[in-house]
């Protein structure tokens, strides 16, 4: 893990509050809208004049009769209690305040809010209370006037210090101007404004997150290693800014079609000869057992495929989120999910919440040109959007995380494996809005999680060891042995996944179902997986016959294939290559879903999409996979966190500027819960139980995340 540290020494810290320590944007906006309605003003007009300024200064412009402290204090005292969306702490803020206090670093809060507002939010969020504060009532003129920061220096009894020995932390241009005019150095935090706006305002440094800020004791300043920025121990100094702990290798620009050979128009040539050796090494000594197991497997598939073709979507298990929440899911439902590999969870979010997320997402997506698929059309089906406020809110919704936690625990892990299945991490994925009549987004049957890697990577092929030994009935698709260390992206494909997902999943945003462009799945998990893993080792002996296939390392023409698996793409399945699966009859659409429902399909489930949307409304979903807590997954999330803060695509996805220049993209304030902050790597992990294994895992994860 590569770290770079800049060392800057100051004798005191002066902290802005709203936007720097907390995010109360929604509550403040609600307050200004209420006032605008009282004054008969346009909402946007009042919002344009209010950010980063004292309420009394705004009122002097809009209604001088109300510009008095009695009115302002009464108005601001109500904000915490009337807010429909409470304030949230900026990730890293609590630790920063606690660290400043514990190390006796002189600091003060300098806020444009009143004392009652500051006290209200500190009480609601139970944040450490600073000894020194400068509030709106303490100054004659608010920011960008420097009076507040000058008074704060005097409060700290450090007025003899040179001004640039003080560090101001701010989020708004007005505050940056105030700090600079006061002669201080300013570190801007990109929580409410873009990096470009903060740089233009004159900030000396810009950080994407308070997580990257460290406070330490003066002892470390005597250490030359530390002063050179190369400290590898527990960093202890007054203030240090730390760059991203993990470097990423950006991918080329592209879209979802890059994942598939057939979908992107590429033909699949025979594989190199080394794959013949690979196939031989996997099966040497087990040829006879594999032949017998294949013959048994073909007979089992005759029964299972007929069952699916007859029952169709009725075979897909359907659960209620309320039953998951209450612990009332029946053993029969659990068994059905494990048998099929798929599930529908009803009511994970309220319908009106999901519909509002879609409405906001549409506005975000249509207000500017967006990359996506199909690339040749102005109207996209799958948008290369990862950071819309709606997506971030959906991923961090407490019910979504609770559902993922429950689904993750359908898997079993060895006691020695470094994993916690109860605590989900967030994997940020795309948006689908499939319009009526669309035939572009006809995804072929495929399996995520790599292509040739399942055979080639040693850890990955260990997952399927029973299949390669001719014991497919003993293969447990829910056993995590081997999966956590598998390399699923050996060839750095444009859509390759470097994180372990227990399930792929999406949140339904519109009502849609069969024949309306929905997902289709092959709900035969264990025998189907055994079949397509063994398929490269068999060839027919009679034309057009599904019986009598024999073990062979190559095909009829002597070429080597892993039928549908190619370097750098997903595993694809076709009726020609995989006739025993009866894909034309057994790729089953999900039942009709309502906004707020979620669908899940396991790591090895064959899935695709319907050929077209024959309905009369858009089929809309957010892709939100399930990801358990592991060290490797945490490494990815640490990189993804930096992508989020910068607005660029996540590491696994096609690169480019992404949404980095969009001023309305999501911020940390859009995260809906503390569990959501943890899942995004914005708050430290705290594991329950805290046995020795949990303690070690918690420590390892938090070190990876930079805590």
N, C-alpha and C positions, 0 to 999 in steps of 0.2 A: 504494500500500500504506500503510495507516494504522497508525501505531505509537503506543502510549502508554507512557511509562516513568515509574516511581516511583523517586526517588533517595533512598536511605537510606545513611548513612555509618557504618561501624563500624571499630574498631581491631583486631578479630580475629574469627575464625570458629571455632566449636566444632561439629563434625559428628558426629551419630550415624552408625552404620555400616550395620547390617543393616536394610533397609527404606528407607534414605536413600541410601546409596552402592551397595549391592548388594541383590539379592532372593534370599535362600536359603530362602524359605518352605518349599518342598517338602522340601528336605534337613533342615531343622530339625524339620518335622512328622514325618518318618520317624524322626528321632532320638528324639523324645518318645514316639512310638508304640512303638519298641523298648523304651524304659525302662518305659513303662506295662505292656507285656507281662511284663517282668522282675518288676515290683512287683505284678502282678495287679490293675492299676487300669484303669478305663474310659478309652479314648482321649480322649473328649471332655472328661472331667474334668481330665486333665492339660493338654490344650491350652488350656482356659479360663484356667488360672492362669499360663501360661508366657510369653505374648507380651510382649516388651519388658522382661523381667526376667532377672536373672542366674540361671544354672542352679543355683548354690549356694543361692539364696533359694528357688527352687522345691523343691529337695530338702529344705530345712529344714522345709517344710510337709508334704511327702509321705513322706519317709524320712530322718529326721535322721542315721541311721547312715552315710549316703552323702554327707552334706553336708560334704565336705572337699575341699581344692584338688587333692589327688592324684587323687581319683576324678573330679572334674569335668574336670580338664585331660586326663586319659586319654580320657574320654568325648567331649569336644569335639574332640580331636585327630583322632578317627576320622571326624568328620562329612564333611569334604570328600572323603575317599577312598571312603566307603561310599555316598555319595549316588547314587541312581539318576538323579536330575535335578540336575545341577550348578547352582550359583548363577549368576546373570547380573547384569551391572552395570546399575544404573538408568540409562536414557537420559539423557545429559548429565552423568553423574557423572564419567567419565574426563576430559572437557574441563574440568569445574569444578576437579578436583584438580590437573590440569596447569597451569591458569591461576593458581590460588592459589600454586603453587610458583614458576612462572616470574615472577610479579609480586611475589614475596616478601611475600605477605600472611601474617601470622601465623595459623596454624590448627592445630587438634588434632582427633584422632578420639577420641570418648568412647563406648565401646561396653559393652554388658552381656555381651559374649562374653569368653572368656579370650584370653590372648596367643597361644596355639597356634592357636586358631580364627581369630583375626584374621590371623595370619601365613599360615595355610593358604589362606584365601580370597584374600588379596592375591597369593599365589604362583600359585594356579590361574588367576586372572583377569588376572594381570600388570598390576595397577593400581599407580599411583605410591605409594610408601611414605612416609607422613608422618613428619616428624622427631619429633613429639610425639604420644603416645597415652596414654589412660587406659583400662585394661582392667578386667575384673571383679575381678582380684586386687588392684587398686590402691586399692579403696575398702572401707570397713567395711560400708556399706549401699548397695545398688544403687538405681536409679531406681524410684520417683519421688523418692527422696532427692536433693538437689542436690549432694551431696559430689563426684561425678564432675566436674561442670561447674566447680565452684569450684577443684578441683585443677588442671583443665586451664588455667584462667586463670593460676594460679601458675606452671605449666610454661612458659607463653608469656612469662614475665617481664613481664607487663602487669598485674600485680595492682593497680597504682595506678589503673588506668583505672576509670571509673565502670562498674558492671556492665552497665547498659543500652547501653554502647558495644560490647558483644559480641553477635554474632548466633549463635544456636543454630539448627541445622537438624535437624529431627526428623520422624519419621513416625508415632509412637505417642503416645497420651495420657499414658502414664507418663513418657515423655521430655519431653513438652511441660511437664508439671507440674514436672519437675526443673529444666528451663531457666528457667521463670518464677520458681520459688522461689529460684533462684540470682541473680535480678535481671536476667537477660538478656532481650533481645528474641528472639522465637521465630518462625521461618519454618517452617511445617509443609508437608510434601510429601505429597500425597494418593496414596500408592502402596499402602498397606495398610489405610487407614481412609477413611471418607467425609469429605467436606468438612465436613458437619454435625458429625461426631464430633470433628474436629480443632478446629473453632471452639469447640465446647462445652468442650473441654479447656483453652481459653485462649490458643490461638495468636494472635499479632499479625497474621500474614498466612498465607494458605494459597495454595500454588501447585500446579497440577496436574502440573507437571513441572520437573525441574532444567534442562531446555532453556531455560526462561524466565529463568534466573539468569545474570547477567553479572558478572565480576570485572574491575576496571579499576584503573589507576594513579591516584594522587592528582592528577596534572596536570589531569585533566578537571574536577576540582572548582573550578578557577579560572575555568572557562568558564561564563558566564551562560546560554548556550543549553542547555548540558548540564544545569545545575542546574535549569532550568525543565522538564526532561524532554523536550526537543525535539531532542536530538542526532540528526543524520542520518548522521553519519560512523561510524567504527569506535569503538564505545562503549568507553571505558577508564576504569574507576573501581574502587573497592574492591568494592562489591557493589551491583548494580542489579537490580530485578525488572522484567521486561518482560511486558506483556500480550500477548494473542493478536495476531499480526502482520496478520491478515486478518480483516475482519469478514464475517459471513454473514447472509443474509436468511432467517429461518426460514420454513418452509412450514406450511400448515395441516395439522392432523392428518388421517390417512386410512389407506388400505391399498392393496394392489397393484391392486385393481379401478379405482383412480383413473386408471390409465395408459390404459385402453381406453374407446373410445366405446361399443361394443356391450356390452362386459362390465359396464359400470357403468350400462347402461340408457339412455344418452343417444342421441338420434337426430342424424344428421348433416345439417344444412341445407346448401343450396348455399353456396359460398364467395363472399365479396365480389367486386365487379367488378374490383378491383385484381389479382386472381389471373388474370383473363383477359389483362390487360396483361402480367403476369409470363410467362404461357405464350407469348404472342406474342413477347416480347423474347428468350426462350430459343431460339426456333426460326426466327425470321425469316431468310429466305435459305437455309434448309436443308429446306424443306417437301418437295421432291421426293425428296431423298436419304433423308429420314426415312421417307417412304412406302415406298421400295424396301427399306430396311433392315427395316422392320416386316414386309413380306411374306416376306423371307428368315428373319426371326426366328420367325415363326409356323411355318414348315416345320421349322426346327431343333427347336423345342419339341415338335413331333409325335414326333420320334425320341427326344429326351431324356426326355420324360414317359413314353413307352412303356417305355424302359429301366428307369426307376425303378419303375414299376408292376409290372414283371416281376420284377426282382431284389429289390425291397423292402429290408429292413434289411441284406442282404448287400452292398449298394452302399456302406455306410458304412465308411470305413477304420478299422482297429483296429491299434493299436501297443502295444508293451510299454514301460513306463517304463525298464526295464533297457536296452533298445536305445537310447533317447534318452540315457541316462546314459553308455553306452559309445560313443556316436557311430556306431551301427550301423543307423540308419534308412535304408532303401533309397530311391533316387531315385523308384522307382515309388510308394512310399507317400506321399512328399512331393507328387508329381504328383496322386495321388488326393485328397489333402486340398485342394489348390488347385482341383481340378475340382469337388468337391462342396461345399467350404466347411465340412465337419464332420469330426469324428474322435472316437474313443474311445481313451483312453490307459489301459491296464490296469496295475494294481499301483503306482499313484503312492504309496499308503500301504499298509502291511501291514493285512490284514483286521482283526486284533484291535485295532489302533490306531484304525481308523475306527469299529469297533463300540463301543469305549470312549468315543469322542467323542460318539457318538449317545446312549449311555446317560447320560452326564453332561449332555448338552443336554436330554434329556427331563426329568431331575430339575430342571434350572434353569427350564424352561418351565412345568412343571406345579406348581411350588411357589407360584405366585401367579397372579392373573388377568393375561392377556396380550392386548394388542390384536393384531388380525390379520384375515385373511379366511377364512371369511365373518364379517363383523362381528356378524351376528345369531345366531351359534352359539357355544356355550361351547367346543366342540372346533374349534380352528382348523386350517386347512390350511397357510397361509402366515403365519408369526408375524413381527410387527414387532420382531424381536430382532436386534440387531447386535453386542452385546457380551457374549454368553455366553463363558465361558472356552474352551469347545470350539470356537466359531467362530474366536476369535482364534488358538488353537493351530493349527487347520487352515490358516488363511490364511498363517501364518508358518512352516509346515512346510518344511524345506529342499527336499524333493522337489516340493512344490507350486510353489514359486518357480522351481525348475529347469525344471519342465515349462512354466510360463508363459513363461520366458525363451526356450525352444526354439520354442514356438508363435509368440511375437511375431516371431521372426526369419524366419518365413515371408513376412512383408511386406517390401517394399523401400522405401527412403527415398532421396530425393535428397541428395547430399553436403552441400547447404546447409541442409537441414532440421535444426532443433534437436531431436534425438531420439536416444535410445540404446535400441535394441531388446533389448539383452542384459540390461538391469537392469529388472526389473518393479517397479511400485508396487502397493499394495494398495487395492482398492476394496471397501468393506465393504457387504455385502448381506444378504439375509434367510435364513430357515430354512423349508424345506418338509417337512411330515410329512403325507402324504396317505393317509388311512385307507381300508380296503376299503369299497367301495360309494359313495365320494364322487363326486358329480356337480357339486358347486359349482365346483371349480377346473378348469373346461374352458376353458382359454385359447384364443381363436380364433387362426388363423394371423396372424402379425404379424412386423414387423421393428422391432428396437429402434433407438435413436439418433435420435429425432425423427420428426415427421410431415411437415408442410408445409415444414419447414426444408430438406429436400433440394432442393426447387425454389426456395425463397425466399431462403435465405442465399447470398450470392455465393461465399464460399469453399466452401460445401458443394456447390452446383450445379456448381462447377468440377471436382469429383471425377468427375462424370458427363458431362463436356463432350463426349466422343466419342459418347456415346449421343445427345445433343441435336444432333450434327452429322451423324447418319445413319451413324455408323461404329461400331456397337455391338460388332463383332468386335474392334475395337482397344481397347475398354474393358478395363482391367486392374484387377480388384477388389482386387489385392494391392499396388497402387501407392498410396503415402500422400500423394501430391500433393493438396493442398487439405484433407485430412482434419484435419490438426493445428490448423488455424485455424477450422474449421467451428463455427458456433453451432448446437448440436443442441437447444437449449432456449430459443428466442426468446420463448416465451409463458409461461415459468416454470410449466409443468405440474406437478402434484403428484408425478408419477413421472418427470419429465424428467431426462435425464442430461446433466451439464455436463462430463463427462470423456470422453476418447476411449478406448474399449475396442476392442482388436483382436479379441477373442473374448468372447462370453458363455460361461460355463462353470459346471458344478457338480461337486461331489465327492459320489459315491454313498456313502451310509451304510447302506443296506440292499440286499439282493438283489431286484431288480425289473427288469422288461422289458416287452415287448409285452403289451398288455391289462391292465397292472398300474398304470395311471395315470402312465406315463412321458412324457418329452418326445417330441414328433414334429417332424420337420424336412422341408424340401423341398430335397433335396440336388442342386440344379441351380443353381449360383451365378451365373455370368456371364450366361447368356441369360435366366434368371428375373429378375435385377436389371434388365437392359435392358428386359424386358417391363413390369414394374410401374412403371418410371420413364416409359416411353412411353405406357402405357395411358391417361393423361388426355388424350392428343392424338388418340385414335381412337374412332370409334363404328361400330357395325354398320350395314350397308346393307340386310341382309335379316334378318328375325326368326329367331332361334334358329340362325343360321348363324355359324360361326367363320371363314368365308372372306369376302374382299371388304371388310374393314373399311377405312375411309377417314380420312385426316387431318382433324381438326376441333378447334377450341379449346373447343367446348362440347358438351353432350350432346344427345340427341334433342329435349329440351324447351327447349333454349337456355340451360340453367343451366351454371355453372362448377363443376367438381369436380376434385379430385386423388385420385380414387377410393380411399377408405380412409385418406387423410391429412387430418387436421384439426388446427387450432391446439391445442397443449397436450396432445396424445395421441400414442400410437405409430401407426406405419403398419400398418393392418390390411388383410387380403386376404380376399376371399370368392369362392365359385364364381360368384356373379352378376356381380361386377365384373371378375373375372379368370378367365374360363372356359378360356382356352388353357392354364392351368397344371394343370388337372385335379386340383385340390386334394384332392378326395374320394379319389383313388386314389394321390396322390403325396406326401401328408403321412405320412412313414414313421416308425414308432417306432424308437428306438435299440435295439440288441441288448441282451440281458440284461446288467446290470452287477452286480458284486459290491462289497461295501464296500471302499473304497480306490481304485476306478476313477474316472476323471474323463471327462466328455464336454465337447466344445467345439463351438461353432458361430460362424461369422465375423460380422463387424459387419453384413453385409447379408443374412444367411441368414434365410429365412422359417422360423418355428418356432411351436409352440404346445404344447398338452398333449392327451393322450387324453381322450375324453369322460368316462370314469370309471375307477376302479380296480376291476377285476374280480377281482383277486387276493385272497389271504387275509392279507396283511401290509401294513404301512404302506410307502409309497414315500417314502423319506427322503433329502433332499439338503441340502447347504449351497451356496448360490449364491456362486461365487468367480470373478468375471470376470478376464480378463487385461488389464493396463494397462501400456503402455510409459512410459519416463521422458521426459517433455516438460515445458517450463515451465508450460504451462497445467494439465497433470495434477498437477504439483507444487503449484500454488496450491490446487487442490482438496484434495489430501492434507494440506496445512498446516491447512486448516479442519477436515478430517475428524479429524486428530490431536487437535484441541481437543475435538471432539465425543466422541471415545473417552475422553479424560481426564476429561470431565465426565459421561459416561454418557448423553448425549442422542443422538437419531438423527443420522446423517450428513447433510450439507447437502442432498444430492439427494433425501432421503426425507421423507415426511410428518413434521411437527414434533411438539412436545410434550415432556413431561418424559422420555419414553423410559425408560431403565433407570437414570437418575441417582440414584434412591433405593434401588437394590438393592445391598446390602452385598456380595453374592457375585458381582457382575459382574466381568468380566475386568480385570486390571491389567497393567502393563507386564511383570510377572513371568511372565505366560502366553505371552509371545512366545517362540517356540521357537528363534530363531536371530538372529545379528547381521544377516543379510540381511533377516530379518523386521522388525527395528528400522528399517533403512534404508527398507524398503518402506512402513512406516507413518509415515515422517518423524520418527522418534525418534532417528536417528543420521545423521551427515553422509553424503552420497554420495561414493564414491570410484570413479572410472571407470578402467578399464584403458586401456592404450595411451597416453593423455595426449598426443595430438597437440594442435595448437592449438585445433581444434574441441572436443575433449573437455575441455580445460582451461577454455575459456569456458563450456561447458555445465555442467560441474561447479560452477564458481564461481556461475553464475546460479541453479542449482537450490538450492545451499546458502544463498544469500542469501534466496531465496524462503522456504525452510524456517526461516530464522532462525538459521543457523549462521555 
